[in-house]
Amino acid sequence: MEMNHFFDYQETVSDNGIFLTFSGLFTQEFIIKLGDALRSKLSIFSVDRSLELKVFSLVVEQSQNIIFYSAEKSVQISEQHQNMGVGTITVGFKDNHFFVFCGNRITNQKVDKLRQNLTLLQKMNKDELKEHYKAQRRITPDAESRGAGLGFIEMARKVSQTIEFDFFKLDEYYSYFSIKAVI
Amino acid sequence: MDNLVIARTEATPEIYFDYPTGVLALRGESYPENASDFYTPVFKWLRSFLASDHLDEIVANIEILYFNSSTSKVLMNLFDLLDVASTQGKRVIVNWIYDVENESALEYGEEFKEDIKFVEFNLVEK
């Protein structure tokens, strides 16, 4: 990165109300530290317990999704750390709302199903989301219950505005998936 | 049987299963990377306990401030297991201990309660 771009970077972060952002390798150990940093940042806003936990929950669910579903892994990591993924997370406060923005590469073959699931969630009202959550919690096999299935529904239930998402095709193998939750 | 004791960490709760009294306590936060793996010893212990004739009553005190979606799945499995036990002659009481300052905590408890049939499931304000 050129020196003059670094100033632009800081301005972008600041103009968007971003107070916590990380891009790179996610592991469970790192998510715990990220959660600590988030809590310390949120204490500055003196938010109530419910709101703090909502933001915390969105950050944990989205970060764990990066570990499980990012198609991008770091080659430098030893085999002991297989559970990791590369992505970006951003947490901010703008127009009186907290938001959590998250992105990572996924394989193209996952795009259609994910788009279908998220579109379904966008159309559901609170009661439908609750029933959907309870039904999925029962039917999802343990081996597949690592996050996304329930995690996205959990997110959809916590937001104050409909979740937004995007898929950007990078090449014949990968797309960039991003999702935004406003609380 | 020995008691089951698992120390609390930042992302996993303290677990204490007291064999003499049949009281299970879960306290803390729960967002392990793989909840199913983390809770395997609890299920193993509970199944042995339920299979024995040691006590007819079991009490689970659950006080989890925050849990991730994979833990939610595991808790549902736990309550299902207890629900089955209560149809087979065990008296099962679950106390869902919630913090009033966290509005989701009561809601989560209510949703578990709606999904089980036979266990005595109490929503207890902290």
Chai-1 contact restraints between the chains, C-beta under 6 A:
chainA,res_idxA,chainB,res_idxB,connection_type,confidence,min_distance_angstrom,max_distance_angstrom,comment,restraint_id
A,Q28,B,E33,contact,1.0,0.0,6.0,A-B,restraint_1
A,I32,B,E10,contact,1.0,0.0,6.0,A-B,restraint_2
A,I32,B,A11,contact,1.0,0.0,6.0,A-B,restraint_3
A,R49,B,E101,contact,1.0,0.0,6.0,A-B,restraint_4
A,R49,B,N102,contact,1.0,0.0,6.0,A-B,restraint_5
A,S50,B,N102,contact,1.0,0.0,6.0,A-B,restraint_6
A,S50,B,E103,contact,1.0,0.0,6.0,A-B,restraint_7
A,L53,B,Y66,contact,1.0,0.0,6.0,A-B,restraint_8
A,L53,B,N102,contact,1.0,0.0,6.0,A-B,restraint_9
A,V60,B,Y31,contact,1.0,0.0,6.0,A-B,restraint_10
A,V60,B,N68,contact,1.0,0.0,6.0,A-B,restraint_11
A,N83,B,E33,contact,1.0,0.0,6.0,A-B,restraint_12
A,R137,B,K73,contact,1.0,0.0,6.0,A-B,restraint_13
A,R137,B,M76,contact,1.0,0.0,6.0,A-B,restraint_14
A,D142,B,S36,contact,1.0,0.0,6.0,A-B,restraint_15
A,S145,B,S70,contact,1.0,0.0,6.0,A-B,restraint_16
A,S145,B,K73,contact,1.0,0.0,6.0,A-B,restraint_17
A,R146,B,S70,contact,1.0,0.0,6.0,A-B,restraint_18
A,L150,B,S69,contact,1.0,0.0,6.0,A-B,restraint_19
A,G151,B,S69,contact,1.0,0.0,6.0,A-B,restraint_20
A,E154,B,S69,contact,1.0,0.0,6.0,A-B,restraint_21
